[in-house]
Amino acid sequence: MLIILQLLVYQIYSESIYSESIQILTKQEAILDVFSSSEVILEQHLNDQKLCQIVPQQLVAHDIDDNSITLIDSYKDEIFSQNFEIGSFIGSIGRIIRFVQITNGVLVLLDDAELKYLSYRNNSFQVKSSFKIEIEKFALEGKVFLEYFYYQQQVLLIANTQTIALDLIYDDDDLYIKQYRIYEQWQISHINSIATVGNIMIVAMDTGIKMFELKDHMLNEILIAIDQINRVSDIKIFNQKNNEIYYIYLLDKIQGINQYIFNTVTQELQRNLNLGIIPYPGEILDIHGDILMVVKDYNLFEIHVDYYLSQFTLFKQHQLETEIVDIELTEQFAIVIGRNGHQIVFHSIPPIYSQFEWMNQLVIPNLKQLSILSFNKDTQLKEAISKNIIIGITQHKFFYSKVQLEQSFIQCYSDEATSKIELHYTHKATRCKTNLKKKECNLDKSYQIQFVEPKEFGGNKQTYFLIVLLYLAILLLFILFIASLIYLYKKYHVEPQPKFHQKIPETTAQNLGTDHPNNYQLATQNKFVPHSRDDQTPISEQRDQMNQKLHNNRPVTQENCDQSPGPFEIG
């Protein structure tokens, strides 16, 4: 009924937004207006918030617990409970190491060298198959990198002193792999970050960068000459034009950010001298389009890049209160992954709006790795991918969730009837219906509301009668439902019938022709002669009477038929 009342409020509102007042029932929460086409609302104001309040926008990650898949068998409840003995856990629990996105899903690597394939279909993940990787367990104890080369449909597993190439073979919804050992040994502790472009892999290390081409299950080093690069802590790649031109950003711990342009056709790597060095060094870097974010100690620098003019601008600097492990950028917000907590923050918000410094907490215990779900353009996935789906791993589980911006609205409630109230609402947002090109725009709306009792709702009794009619209709439907159940019960229910017993007439001494009722003649031979009886009706007539009675479905009694034996012998 609350939904019906809200629909009535909306209907009256849309018809009389400028000329009539909006009537709202007392003791019923009603939504006055929803601001769904404003993208990010920068500031809001309502002149009177005694009976109507603004519910602000919220970034919410939905159902992370419900969308979790336990991949470590020993962590599952039924197995975990079996390894308890006298209050102590006597078994061992494995852990998840890393995951990588591939076509149609993800591959998740466990510490026992097991690789699990999770397929993505109908906006959910499902474990489809598992593989055993031929690698020593000690190689998985330190840093491990999983890199996907989507042109060749290959995954490269780089671990301590061991490198494995995996060919991915798809068969309908399932996946098969072939393993190849690559004789390229790494000092894994010296690798800070890895990025791939086509079949090219770029490795960022303390001594600079190295480029390799993955071909025929071999890594061939591409010799490059890069100046002014010292200790590269992170590397990110942004595709600008049809998978041919890529912008490679190298984060130097001392100097800052260098931008290189890589042509996949000519395999030429050139530094963008027009842009120069972006003088914001740090440890962590991420990019989304023209937005860069750099973490340095407890500072988060938001930098905007103009690719056409080859210019950059420090847009905003955020002060952090926790140590940052990683950053994931999306179109509207950034997920800041901390060592002791995670937060979601809008980017591209002017510094004057301080309330957007930190929008929402993201609670994911034991988070190890997080990414935004995104499949490459050449993927075989047919269905559309929802925006802002995060995927990640904890110690024992894989999870996914959609991060949504829940819209702001005005909600009103009153216990008592009121006179007409004038409300004036204004907000500044990053998008408006009237002007889609401006980065900021204003919205100004006025409302005239009045809380009324149900019998006065709508200014007359028509709407009140409508509500009463709805109640009566619901009651009538309920009565009809009960009556239908009773009718069907009576129609199809069969009561058990008592067994038919033919009433046997009592035998008297007169019938037997004896003085004592128990003076029976015992049968001592094969023939016996019955005693005489008063009624000497012929046997044929008796048979006709019996048949007639049985035909009429009436029990045969002594009153309507004499069943005593006649004067004949049975031999």
C-alpha positions as CSV (number, residue, x, y, z in Angstrom):
1,M,0.0,0.0,0.0
2,L,3.0,2.3,0.6
3,I,4.0,1.9,-3.0
4,I,0.5,2.7,-4.2
5,L,0.5,5.9,-2.1
6,Q,3.9,6.9,-3.5
7,L,2.6,6.3,-7.0
8,L,-0.3,8.6,-6.3
9,V,2.0,11.3,-5.0
10,Y,4.1,11.1,-8.2
11,Q,1.1,11.2,-10.4
12,I,-0.3,14.4,-8.7
13,Y,3.2,15.9,-8.7
14,S,3.7,15.4,-12.4
15,E,0.3,16.9,-13.2
16,S,0.5,19.9,-11.0
17,I,4.1,20.7,-10.5
18,Y,3.7,24.4,-11.1
19,S,0.0,25.2,-10.6
20,E,-1.2,23.0,-7.6
21,S,0.2,21.9,-4.3
22,I,1.5,18.4,-3.8
23,Q,-0.6,16.5,-1.3
24,I,1.1,13.8,0.8
25,L,-0.7,11.4,3.2
26,T,0.2,11.7,6.8
27,K,2.1,8.8,8.5
28,Q,3.4,7.7,5.1
29,E,6.9,8.2,3.9
30,A,6.8,9.7,0.4
31,I,9.6,10.6,-2.1
32,L,9.1,14.1,-3.4
33,D,11.7,14.1,-6.1
34,V,14.6,12.0,-7.4
35,F,17.6,13.6,-9.1
36,S,18.7,10.8,-11.4
37,S,20.3,12.7,-14.3
38,S,22.7,14.8,-12.4
39,E,25.7,12.4,-12.2
40,V,27.7,13.8,-9.3
41,I,25.9,16.4,-7.2
42,L,28.5,18.8,-5.8
43,E,26.3,20.6,-3.3
44,Q,22.6,20.7,-2.2
45,H,20.4,23.0,-0.3
46,L,16.8,22.8,0.9
47,N,15.3,25.8,2.6
48,D,13.1,23.9,5.1
49,Q,14.2,20.4,6.3
50,K,11.8,19.9,9.2
51,L,9.5,17.6,7.4
52,C,11.4,16.9,4.2
53,Q,15.1,15.9,4.1
54,I,17.7,15.4,1.4
55,V,19.1,11.9,1.1
56,P,22.5,12.4,-0.5
57,Q,24.2,10.3,-3.1
58,Q,26.1,7.2,-2.0
59,L,28.7,4.9,-3.6
60,V,27.7,1.4,-2.5
61,A,29.3,-2.0,-3.3
62,H,26.4,-4.4,-3.3
63,D,26.3,-8.0,-1.9
64,I,30.1,-8.7,-1.6
65,D,29.4,-11.5,0.9
66,D,26.7,-13.0,-1.2
67,N,28.9,-12.9,-4.3
68,S,31.9,-14.6,-2.7
69,I,33.2,-18.0,-3.8
70,T,35.4,-20.0,-1.5
71,L,38.2,-21.5,-3.5
72,I,40.3,-23.0,-0.7
73,D,38.7,-26.4,0.1
74,S,40.2,-26.6,3.6
75,Y,38.6,-23.3,4.5
76,K,35.1,-24.6,3.7
77,D,32.9,-25.2,6.8
78,E,32.3,-28.9,6.2
79,I,36.1,-29.7,5.8
80,F,37.3,-27.1,8.4
81,S,35.2,-28.7,11.1
82,Q,36.6,-32.2,10.4
83,N,40.2,-31.0,11.3
84,F,39.3,-29.8,14.8
85,E,40.5,-32.0,17.6
86,I,40.1,-31.0,21.3
87,G,39.6,-27.4,20.4
88,S,42.6,-27.1,18.1
89,F,42.9,-27.0,14.4
90,I,45.2,-29.8,13.3
91,G,45.1,-29.3,9.5
92,S,46.5,-26.7,7.2
93,I,44.7,-24.0,5.3
94,G,45.9,-22.9,1.9
95,R,45.7,-19.4,0.4
96,I,45.0,-17.6,-2.8
97,I,48.1,-16.0,-4.4
98,R,46.9,-14.0,-7.5
99,F,44.3,-13.7,-10.3
100,V,44.3,-12.4,-13.8
101,Q,41.4,-11.5,-16.2
102,I,41.2,-13.5,-19.4
103,T,38.6,-13.9,-22.1
104,N,35.2,-14.7,-20.5
105,G,36.5,-14.9,-17.0
106,V,39.4,-15.1,-14.6
107,L,42.2,-17.5,-13.6
108,V,43.0,-17.7,-9.9
109,L,46.3,-19.2,-8.7
110,L,46.5,-21.0,-5.3
111,D,49.6,-21.7,-3.2
112,D,49.5,-25.4,-4.0
113,A,50.1,-24.6,-7.7
114,E,46.4,-25.2,-8.6
115,L,44.9,-22.9,-11.2
116,K,41.1,-22.4,-11.2
117,Y,39.1,-21.1,-14.1
118,L,36.0,-19.0,-13.2
119,S,33.7,-18.3,-16.1
120,Y,31.6,-15.1,-16.3
121,R,28.1,-15.6,-17.5
122,N,24.8,-13.8,-16.8
123,N,26.5,-11.2,-14.5
124,S,27.9,-13.9,-12.2
125,F,31.0,-16.1,-11.9
126,Q,31.1,-19.9,-11.7
127,V,34.0,-22.3,-11.1
128,K,34.3,-24.3,-14.3
129,S,37.6,-26.2,-14.2
130,S,40.9,-26.6,-12.3
131,F,44.5,-27.3,-13.5
132,K,47.7,-28.4,-11.8
133,I,50.7,-26.2,-12.8
134,E,54.0,-27.9,-13.1
135,I,56.0,-25.6,-10.8
136,E,57.8,-26.0,-7.6
137,K,55.9,-24.8,-4.5
138,F,58.8,-22.8,-3.2
139,A,58.7,-20.6,-6.3
140,L,55.2,-19.4,-5.3
141,E,56.3,-18.2,-1.8
142,G,57.5,-14.7,-2.9
143,K,56.2,-12.3,-5.6
144,V,54.2,-13.9,-8.4
145,F,53.0,-12.2,-11.6
146,L,50.2,-13.4,-13.9
147,E,50.1,-11.6,-17.2
148,Y,47.6,-12.1,-20.0
149,F,48.4,-11.7,-23.7
150,Y,45.0,-11.6,-25.4
151,Y,46.2,-11.6,-29.0
152,Q,47.9,-15.0,-28.5
153,Q,45.4,-16.2,-25.8
154,Q,48.3,-16.9,-23.5
155,V,49.1,-16.4,-19.8
156,L,52.6,-15.9,-18.5
157,L,53.3,-17.0,-14.9
158,I,56.4,-15.4,-13.5
159,A,57.6,-16.6,-10.2
160,N,60.9,-16.9,-8.3
161,T,63.5,-18.5,-10.7
162,Q,60.7,-20.1,-12.8
163,T,58.5,-18.9,-15.7
164,I,55.6,-20.9,-17.2
165,A,53.7,-20.1,-20.4
166,L,50.1,-21.3,-20.6
167,D,48.2,-21.7,-23.9
168,L,44.4,-21.2,-23.4
169,I,42.2,-23.4,-25.5
170,Y,38.4,-22.7,-25.4
171,D,35.8,-25.4,-26.0
172,D,32.3,-23.9,-25.7
173,D,32.1,-22.8,-22.1
174,D,35.0,-24.8,-20.9
175,L,38.8,-24.1,-21.0
176,Y,41.9,-26.3,-21.5
177,I,45.5,-25.3,-21.1
178,K,48.9,-26.4,-22.4
179,Q,52.0,-25.7,-20.3
180,Y,55.4,-24.7,-21.5
181,R,58.5,-23.9,-19.5
182,I,60.3,-20.7,-20.5
183,Y,64.0,-20.6,-19.7
184,E,64.1,-17.0,-18.5
185,Q,65.0,-16.6,-14.8
186,W,64.1,-13.5,-12.9
187,Q,65.3,-11.9,-9.8
188,I,61.7,-11.6,-8.7
189,S,62.5,-9.2,-5.9
190,H,63.8,-6.6,-8.3
191,I,60.5,-6.5,-10.3
192,N,58.2,-3.7,-9.2
193,S,55.5,-3.8,-11.9
194,I,54.6,-5.5,-15.3
195,A,52.4,-4.3,-18.1
196,T,51.6,-5.8,-21.5
197,V,50.8,-4.3,-24.9
198,G,49.8,-6.9,-27.6
199,N,52.6,-9.5,-27.4
200,I,55.0,-7.0,-25.8
201,M,55.8,-7.2,-22.0
202,I,57.3,-4.2,-20.2
203,V,59.0,-4.9,-16.9
204,A,59.6,-2.1,-14.4
205,M,62.6,-2.6,-12.1
206,D,64.8,-0.6,-9.8
207,T,67.4,-0.3,-12.5
208,G,64.9,0.9,-15.2
209,I,62.7,-1.1,-17.6
210,K,63.1,-4.0,-20.0
211,M,60.9,-4.9,-23.0
212,F,60.3,-8.5,-24.2
213,E,58.3,-10.0,-27.1
214,L,56.5,-13.2,-26.3
215,K,56.7,-15.4,-29.4
216,D,56.6,-19.2,-29.9
217,H,56.7,-19.7,-26.1
218,M,59.9,-17.7,-25.8
219,L,60.7,-14.2,-24.4
220,N,62.9,-12.2,-26.8
221,E,64.3,-9.0,-25.3
222,I,63.8,-5.8,-27.3
223,L,66.8,-3.5,-26.8
224,I,65.7,0.1,-26.1
225,A,67.5,3.2,-25.1
226,I,65.8,5.2,-22.4
227,D,67.5,8.1,-20.7
228,Q,66.6,9.8,-17.4
229,I,65.1,6.7,-15.9
230,N,66.3,5.6,-12.5
231,R,64.1,3.5,-10.2
232,V,60.7,2.7,-11.9
233,S,58.3,1.8,-9.2
234,D,55.1,1.4,-11.3
235,I,54.1,1.3,-15.0
236,K,50.7,1.8,-16.6
237,I,49.5,1.8,-20.2
238,F,46.7,3.7,-21.9
239,N,45.4,2.9,-25.4
240,Q,44.6,5.9,-27.4
241,K,44.0,4.7,-31.0
242,N,42.7,1.4,-32.2
243,N,45.2,-0.8,-30.4
244,E,48.1,0.8,-32.4
245,I,49.2,3.8,-30.3
246,Y,49.7,3.3,-26.6
247,Y,50.8,5.9,-24.0
248,I,53.1,4.2,-21.5
249,Y,53.5,6.0,-18.1
250,L,56.6,5.2,-16.1
251,L,56.6,6.3,-12.4
252,D,60.1,7.2,-11.2
253,K,60.6,7.2,-7.5
254,I,62.9,10.2,-7.7
255,Q,61.9,12.3,-10.8
256,G,58.2,11.7,-11.4
257,I,56.2,10.5,-14.4
258,N,57.6,10.0,-17.9
259,Q,55.2,9.5,-20.8
260,Y,56.3,7.3,-23.7
261,I,54.4,6.6,-27.0
262,F,54.6,3.1,-28.3
263,N,53.6,2.1,-31.8
264,T,52.7,-1.6,-32.0
265,V,53.1,-1.7,-35.8
266,T,56.6,-0.2,-35.9
267,Q,57.4,-1.3,-32.3
268,E,59.0,2.1,-31.8
269,L,59.1,3.6,-28.3
270,Q,59.5,7.4,-28.1
271,R,59.5,9.7,-25.1
272,N,57.0,12.6,-25.3
273,L,59.4,15.6,-25.0
274,N,56.5,18.1,-25.4
275,L,54.9,16.9,-22.2
276,G,58.2,16.5,-20.3
277,I,58.4,15.1,-16.9
278,I,55.4,15.3,-14.6
279,P,57.2,16.2,-11.4
280,Y,55.2,14.1,-8.9
281,P,57.3,11.0,-7.9
282,G,55.7,8.2,-5.9
283,E,55.3,4.5,-5.4
284,I,51.9,3.8,-6.9
285,L,50.3,4.9,-10.2
286,D,47.0,4.4,-12.0
287,I,45.4,5.9,-15.0
288,H,42.0,6.2,-16.6
289,G,41.8,8.2,-19.8
290,D,43.2,11.6,-19.1
291,I,43.3,11.2,-15.3
292,L,46.4,10.1,-13.4
293,M,46.7,9.3,-9.7
294,V,50.0,9.0,-7.9
295,V,50.6,7.9,-4.3
296,K,53.5,9.4,-2.4
297,D,53.8,8.6,1.3
298,Y,50.4,9.8,2.7
299,N,49.5,12.1,-0.3
300,L,47.4,11.3,-3.3
301,F,48.0,13.5,-6.3
302,E,45.2,13.8,-9.0
303,I,46.7,14.9,-12.3
304,H,44.8,15.7,-15.5
305,V,46.6,15.2,-18.9
306,D,45.7,17.0,-22.1
307,Y,46.8,14.6,-24.9
308,Y,46.1,17.2,-27.7
309,L,48.1,20.0,-26.2
310,S,50.6,17.7,-24.3
311,Q,50.0,19.5,-21.0
312,F,49.2,18.4,-17.5
313,T,47.5,20.0,-14.5
314,L,47.6,19.1,-10.8
315,F,43.9,19.0,-10.2
316,K,43.7,18.1,-6.6
317,Q,45.8,16.7,-3.7
318,H,44.2,14.4,-1.2
319,Q,45.6,13.9,2.3
320,L,45.6,10.2,3.4
321,E,45.4,8.7,6.9
322,T,46.5,5.2,6.1
323,E,49.2,3.5,4.1
324,I,48.0,2.9,0.5
325,V,48.7,-0.4,-1.3
326,D,47.0,0.1,-4.6
327,I,44.6,2.3,-6.6
328,E,41.9,1.4,-9.1
329,L,40.4,4.1,-11.2
330,T,37.0,4.1,-12.9
331,E,35.1,6.7,-15.0
332,Q,33.7,8.4,-11.9
333,F,35.6,7.3,-8.8
334,A,38.8,5.8,-7.5
335,I,39.1,2.8,-5.1
336,V,41.9,3.4,-2.7
337,I,43.1,0.1,-1.3
338,G,44.8,0.6,2.1
339,R,46.6,-1.7,4.4
340,N,44.1,-1.1,7.2
341,G,41.0,-0.2,5.2
342,H,39.7,0.8,1.8
343,Q,37.8,3.9,0.6
344,I,36.0,5.1,-2.5
345,V,36.5,8.7,-3.6
346,F,35.1,10.7,-6.5
347,H,37.7,12.1,-8.9
348,S,37.5,15.2,-11.1
349,I,35.7,17.1,-8.3
350,P,36.9,20.7,-7.8
351,P,38.9,21.2,-4.6
352,I,36.3,23.6,-3.2
353,Y,33.9,20.8,-2.6
354,S,35.6,19.3,0.4
355,Q,32.7,16.9,1.3
356,F,33.8,14.7,-1.5
357,E,37.2,14.1,0.0
358,W,36.1,10.5,1.0
359,M,32.7,9.3,0.0
360,N,32.4,5.8,1.5
361,Q,34.2,3.0,3.3
362,L,34.7,-0.3,1.5
363,V,34.9,-3.1,3.9
364,I,36.7,-6.2,2.5
365,P,38.6,-8.1,5.2
366,N,42.0,-9.7,4.1
367,L,41.9,-8.1,0.7
368,K,44.9,-9.1,-1.4
369,Q,44.1,-7.9,-5.0
370,L,41.3,-5.9,-6.6
371,S,40.5,-4.9,-10.1
372,I,37.7,-3.5,-12.3
373,L,36.0,-6.1,-14.5
374,S,36.9,-5.2,-18.1
375,F,37.3,-7.5,-21.1
376,N,39.3,-6.6,-24.1
377,K,37.7,-5.5,-27.3
378,D,38.5,-8.8,-29.1
379,T,36.9,-10.9,-26.4
380,Q,34.4,-13.6,-27.3
381,L,32.0,-12.5,-24.7
382,K,28.7,-11.7,-26.3
383,E,26.8,-10.1,-23.5
384,A,27.2,-6.5,-22.4
385,I,29.4,-5.9,-19.3
386,S,27.9,-3.9,-16.5
387,K,30.0,-0.9,-15.5
388,N,31.9,-0.6,-12.3
389,I,32.0,-4.3,-11.4
390,I,34.9,-4.9,-9.0
391,I,36.5,-8.3,-8.7
392,G,39.1,-9.4,-6.2
393,I,40.6,-12.0,-3.9
394,T,41.1,-12.4,-0.2
395,Q,43.1,-15.1,1.5
396,H,40.5,-17.8,0.7
397,K,37.8,-16.4,-1.5
398,F,37.1,-14.8,-4.8
399,F,34.5,-12.1,-4.8
400,Y,32.7,-9.7,-7.2
401,S,30.4,-6.8,-6.7
402,K,28.9,-3.8,-8.5
403,V,29.7,-0.4,-7.2
404,Q,26.8,1.9,-7.9
405,L,26.1,5.6,-7.3
406,E,22.8,5.6,-5.6
407,Q,20.9,8.7,-6.5
408,S,19.9,11.6,-4.2
409,F,16.3,12.2,-3.4
410,I,14.0,14.3,-1.2
411,Q,12.0,12.3,1.4
412,C,9.1,13.7,3.3
413,Y,7.1,12.5,6.4
414,S,4.7,13.9,8.9
415,D,2.4,12.5,11.6
416,E,0.0,15.3,11.5
417,A,-1.8,17.3,8.8
418,T,-0.2,20.7,7.9
419,S,-1.0,23.8,5.9
420,K,0.7,24.4,2.6
421,I,4.5,24.5,2.8
422,E,6.8,26.2,0.3
423,L,10.0,24.4,-0.4
424,H,12.9,25.7,-2.5
425,Y,15.6,23.2,-3.6
426,T,18.9,24.0,-5.4
427,H,21.9,21.9,-6.3
428,K,25.1,22.1,-8.3
429,A,26.0,19.0,-10.3
430,T,28.4,17.7,-13.0
431,R,25.5,17.1,-15.4
432,C,22.1,18.6,-16.0
433,K,19.3,17.8,-18.5
434,T,19.3,21.3,-19.9
435,N,23.1,21.5,-20.5
436,L,25.0,18.2,-21.0
437,K,28.3,19.9,-22.1
438,K,29.0,21.9,-19.1
439,K,31.1,20.4,-16.3
440,E,29.1,22.1,-13.7
441,C,25.5,23.2,-13.8
442,N,22.8,24.4,-11.4
443,L,19.3,23.1,-10.7
444,D,16.6,25.3,-9.1
445,K,13.2,23.8,-8.2
446,S,10.3,24.9,-6.1
447,Y,7.6,22.7,-4.5
448,Q,4.4,23.5,-2.6
449,I,3.4,20.5,-0.4
450,Q,0.7,19.8,2.2
451,F,0.3,16.8,4.5
452,V,-3.3,15.7,4.7
453,E,-5.4,13.0,6.3
454,P,-6.5,10.1,3.9
455,K,-10.1,11.4,3.7
456,E,-8.9,14.8,2.5
457,F,-6.2,13.4,0.1
458,G,-6.4,15.0,-3.3
459,G,-8.6,18.0,-2.1
460,N,-11.8,15.9,-2.2
461,K,-13.0,12.5,-1.3
462,Q,-12.4,10.9,-4.7
463,T,-8.9,9.7,-3.9
464,Y,-10.0,8.6,-0.4
465,F,-12.7,6.5,-2.0
466,L,-10.2,5.1,-4.3
467,I,-8.0,4.0,-1.4
468,V,-11.0,2.4,0.3
469,L,-12.0,0.8,-3.0
470,L,-8.5,-0.7,-3.2
471,Y,-8.8,-2.1,0.3
472,L,-12.2,-3.6,-0.5
473,A,-10.9,-5.1,-3.8
474,I,-8.0,-6.7,-1.9
475,L,-10.5,-8.1,0.7
476,L,-12.8,-9.4,-2.0
477,L,-9.9,-11.1,-3.8
478,F,-8.9,-12.7,-0.6
479,I,-12.5,-14.0,0.1
480,L,-12.8,-15.3,-3.5
481,F,-9.5,-17.1,-3.0
482,I,-10.7,-18.8,0.2
483,A,-14.0,-19.7,-1.4
484,S,-12.2,-21.2,-4.4
485,L,-10.1,-23.4,-2.0
486,I,-13.2,-24.6,-0.2
487,Y,-15.0,-25.4,-3.5
488,L,-12.1,-27.3,-4.9
489,Y,-11.7,-29.2,-1.6
490,K,-15.4,-30.3,-1.6
491,K,-15.2,-31.1,-5.3
492,Y,-12.2,-33.3,-5.3
493,H,-12.1,-34.6,-1.7
494,V,-13.4,-38.2,-1.5
495,E,-14.5,-39.4,1.9
496,P,-13.8,-43.1,2.8
497,Q,-17.0,-45.2,2.3
498,P,-17.9,-47.9,5.0
499,K,-17.6,-51.5,3.8
500,F,-21.0,-53.0,2.7
501,H,-22.2,-55.8,5.0
502,Q,-25.2,-57.8,4.2
503,K,-27.5,-58.1,7.2
504,I,-28.0,-61.7,8.1
505,P,-31.3,-62.5,9.7
506,E,-31.3,-63.9,13.1
507,T,-32.0,-67.6,13.4
508,T,-34.6,-68.6,15.8
509,A,-35.6,-71.8,17.3
510,Q,-38.8,-71.7,15.3
511,N,-36.9,-71.5,12.1
512,L,-34.8,-74.5,13.0
513,G,-37.8,-76.4,14.3
514,T,-36.2,-77.1,17.7
515,D,-37.2,-76.4,21.3
516,H,-33.7,-75.0,22.2
517,P,-31.9,-72.4,20.1
518,N,-28.6,-74.3,20.4
519,N,-30.0,-77.7,19.5
520,Y,-28.3,-77.8,16.1
521,Q,-27.9,-81.0,14.1
522,L,-24.2,-81.6,13.4
523,A,-23.2,-82.6,9.9
524,T,-21.9,-86.1,10.0
525,Q,-22.1,-87.0,6.4
526,N,-21.8,-85.4,2.9
527,K,-25.6,-84.9,2.7
528,F,-27.8,-83.1,5.1
529,V,-31.6,-82.5,5.2
530,P,-32.7,-79.1,6.4
531,H,-35.6,-78.8,8.8
532,S,-39.0,-77.8,7.4
533,R,-40.1,-74.1,7.5
534,D,-43.4,-72.4,7.4
535,D,-42.7,-70.5,4.3
536,Q,-42.6,-72.9,1.4
537,T,-42.0,-70.4,-1.3
538,P,-40.5,-72.1,-4.4
539,I,-36.8,-71.6,-4.8
540,S,-37.2,-69.9,-8.2
541,E,-39.4,-67.2,-6.7
542,Q,-36.9,-66.7,-3.9
543,R,-34.1,-66.3,-6.4
544,D,-36.1,-63.7,-8.3
545,Q,-36.8,-61.7,-5.2
546,M,-33.2,-61.8,-4.2
547,N,-32.1,-60.6,-7.7
548,Q,-34.6,-57.8,-7.6
549,K,-33.4,-56.5,-4.2
550,L,-29.8,-56.7,-5.2
551,H,-30.6,-54.8,-8.4
552,N,-32.1,-52.0,-6.4
553,N,-29.0,-51.8,-4.2
554,R,-31.0,-52.5,-1.1
555,P,-29.8,-54.9,1.6
556,V,-31.8,-58.1,1.8
557,T,-33.4,-58.6,5.2
558,Q,-35.6,-61.0,6.9
559,E,-38.5,-58.6,6.4
560,N,-38.4,-58.6,2.6
561,C,-37.0,-62.1,1.9
562,D,-36.9,-65.4,3.7
563,Q,-33.5,-66.9,3.2
564,S,-34.0,-70.1,5.2
565,P,-33.3,-73.2,3.2
566,G,-36.1,-75.0,1.5
567,P,-37.1,-78.7,1.6
568,F,-34.4,-80.0,-0.7
569,E,-31.2,-81.9,-0.4
570,I,-27.7,-80.9,-1.5
571,G,-25.7,-83.8,-2.5
